[in-house]
């Protein structure tokens, strides 16, 4: 299965790297999709970390070509992506098609902006709970929440559970 991983500058490196490796180990083919071609800069909290090569620019990425979507976290990443109408539309296309979508940490901001969280049970980094509740979600403080084809998780400490949920849901989704 080809899996889109949507990220931009400011993505939390561990929340990009660990799910990516989990996908590879499960036999999936992740592709880094970003707003522009070239590279993005990952972060370790507030410190710059590695640069990552973009596989597909958002304008050339077709949601129909992917079996699922992973949205890694990072404050900057989530904030920049939710402000980009094309990124929001890309995310909404996966939800509308019933494809599995996994979001961790600050990435659920993009889901709220896409107006796809209403009536959904989900989690995130704790500071997003008011935003998600205001968007109609039932926010809970759990390491991973699976609501249909939507998988959400809170933080890097939850990555093992997040990865296991991704593998299970993407294999059946």
C-alpha positions as CSV (number, residue, x, y, z in Angstrom):
1,X,0.0,0.0,0.0
2,X,1.2,3.5,-0.9
3,X,0.7,5.8,2.1
4,X,1.0,9.6,1.9
5,X,2.8,11.3,4.8
6,X,1.9,15.0,4.8
7,X,4.3,17.3,6.5
8,X,6.1,20.6,6.1
9,X,8.9,22.5,7.9
10,X,8.6,22.2,11.6
11,X,7.4,18.6,11.6
12,X,8.3,16.8,14.8
13,X,11.1,14.4,13.6
14,X,10.3,11.4,15.8
15,X,6.6,11.7,14.8
16,X,7.7,11.5,11.2
17,X,10.5,8.9,11.5
18,X,8.9,6.3,13.7
19,X,5.6,5.9,11.9
20,X,7.5,6.0,8.6
21,X,9.7,3.1,9.8
22,X,6.6,1.2,11.1
23,X,5.0,1.5,7.7
24,X,8.1,0.3,5.9
25,X,8.5,-2.7,8.3
26,X,4.8,-3.5,7.6
27,X,5.5,-3.6,3.8
28,X,3.9,-0.2,3.0
29,X,5.4,2.4,0.7
30,X,5.3,5.8,2.5
31,X,5.8,8.9,0.4
32,X,6.6,12.3,1.9
33,X,4.1,14.9,0.5
34,X,4.7,18.5,1.2
35,X,3.6,21.9,0.0
36,X,6.6,22.3,-2.3
37,X,9.3,19.9,-3.8
38,X,12.8,19.9,-2.4
39,X,13.3,19.3,1.3
40,X,11.7,20.1,4.6
41,X,13.3,20.7,8.0
42,X,12.2,18.5,10.9
43,X,12.4,19.6,14.5
44,X,13.2,18.0,17.8
45,X,10.7,20.0,19.8
46,X,12.0,23.6,19.2
47,X,15.4,22.7,17.8
48,X,16.1,22.1,14.1
49,X,16.9,18.5,13.3
50,X,17.3,16.6,10.0
51,X,16.2,17.7,6.6
52,X,13.9,15.3,4.7
53,X,13.5,14.9,1.0
54,X,10.0,15.5,-0.3
55,X,8.8,12.7,-2.6
56,X,5.8,14.5,-4.1
57,X,4.7,18.2,-4.1
58,X,1.2,18.6,-2.8
59,X,0.0,20.1,-6.2
60,X,1.0,16.8,-7.9
61,X,-0.2,14.5,-5.1
62,X,-3.5,12.6,-5.9
63,X,-5.3,11.2,-2.9
64,X,-6.7,8.5,-5.0
65,X,-3.2,7.1,-5.5
66,X,-2.8,6.4,-1.8
67,X,-4.4,3.8,0.5
68,X,-4.0,6.0,3.6
69,X,-2.6,9.2,5.1
70,X,-0.3,9.8,8.1
71,X,-0.2,13.3,9.6
72,X,2.8,13.7,11.9
73,X,2.8,16.4,14.6
74,X,4.8,19.4,15.5
75,X,3.3,22.8,16.5
76,X,4.7,24.5,13.4
77,X,3.8,21.7,11.1
78,X,0.2,21.5,12.2
79,X,-0.2,25.3,12.2
80,X,1.3,25.7,8.7
81,X,-0.7,22.9,7.2
82,X,-4.1,24.0,8.6
83,X,-3.5,27.4,7.0
84,X,-2.9,25.9,3.6
85,X,-6.2,25.3,1.7
86,X,-4.6,22.7,-0.6
87,X,-3.3,20.7,2.4
88,X,-6.7,20.9,4.1
89,X,-8.5,19.7,0.9
90,X,-5.9,16.9,0.5
91,X,-6.7,15.6,4.0
92,X,-10.5,16.0,3.6
93,X,-10.3,13.9,0.4
94,X,-9.0,10.9,2.4
95,X,-11.7,11.2,5.0
96,X,-14.4,11.7,2.4
97,X,-13.1,8.5,0.6
98,X,-13.2,6.5,3.8
99,X,-9.5,5.9,3.7
100,X,-7.5,5.4,7.0
101,X,-6.0,8.6,8.4
102,X,-3.7,8.7,11.3
103,X,-2.8,12.0,13.1
104,X,-0.6,12.6,16.2
105,X,0.1,15.5,18.5
106,X,-0.7,18.9,16.8
107,X,-1.7,17.3,13.4
108,X,-5.4,17.1,14.4
109,X,-5.6,20.8,13.9
110,X,-5.6,20.1,10.2
111,X,-8.5,17.7,10.7
112,X,-10.5,20.4,12.6
113,X,-9.8,22.8,9.8
114,X,-11.0,20.3,7.2
115,X,-14.3,20.1,9.3
116,X,-14.1,16.3,9.6
117,X,-14.0,15.8,13.4
118,X,-17.6,16.5,14.2
119,X,-19.0,13.6,16.2
120,X,-15.7,11.8,16.2
121,X,-14.0,10.4,19.3
122,X,-10.3,11.5,19.2
123,X,-7.2,12.6,21.1
124,X,-4.3,15.0,20.5
125,X,-1.7,17.0,22.3
126,X,-3.7,18.3,25.3
127,X,-3.6,22.0,24.3
128,X,-5.7,21.2,21.2
129,X,-8.6,19.8,23.2
130,X,-10.6,23.0,23.2
131,X,-10.1,23.5,19.5
132,X,-11.2,19.9,18.7
133,X,-14.2,20.1,21.1
134,X,-15.2,23.4,19.5
135,X,-15.0,21.7,16.1
136,X,-17.4,19.0,17.4
137,X,-15.1,16.2,18.4
138,X,-15.3,14.2,21.6
139,X,-11.8,14.7,23.0
140,X,-10.3,12.1,25.3
141,X,-7.0,11.8,27.0
142,X,-5.8,8.3,25.8
143,X,-2.6,7.2,24.1
144,X,-4.4,6.2,20.9
145,X,-8.0,6.4,19.8
146,X,-9.4,4.6,16.8
147,X,-12.8,5.9,15.5
148,X,-13.6,4.1,12.3
149,X,-10.8,4.9,9.9
150,X,-9.5,7.8,12.0
151,X,-6.5,7.1,14.3
152,X,-5.3,9.8,16.7
153,X,-2.6,9.9,19.3
154,X,-1.3,12.5,21.8
155,X,2.5,12.6,21.8
156,X,5.9,10.9,21.1
157,X,5.5,8.7,24.2
158,X,2.5,7.1,22.4
159,X,4.2,6.3,19.2
160,X,4.4,2.5,19.8
161,X,0.6,2.3,20.3
162,X,0.1,4.8,17.4
163,X,2.2,2.6,15.1
164,X,0.4,-0.6,16.1
165,X,-3.0,1.1,15.4
166,X,-1.7,2.3,12.0
167,X,-0.6,-1.2,11.0
168,X,-3.9,-2.8,12.1
169,X,-6.2,-0.2,10.6
170,X,-4.3,0.4,7.3
171,X,-4.1,-3.4,6.7
172,X,-7.9,-3.6,7.0
173,X,-8.9,-0.1,5.9
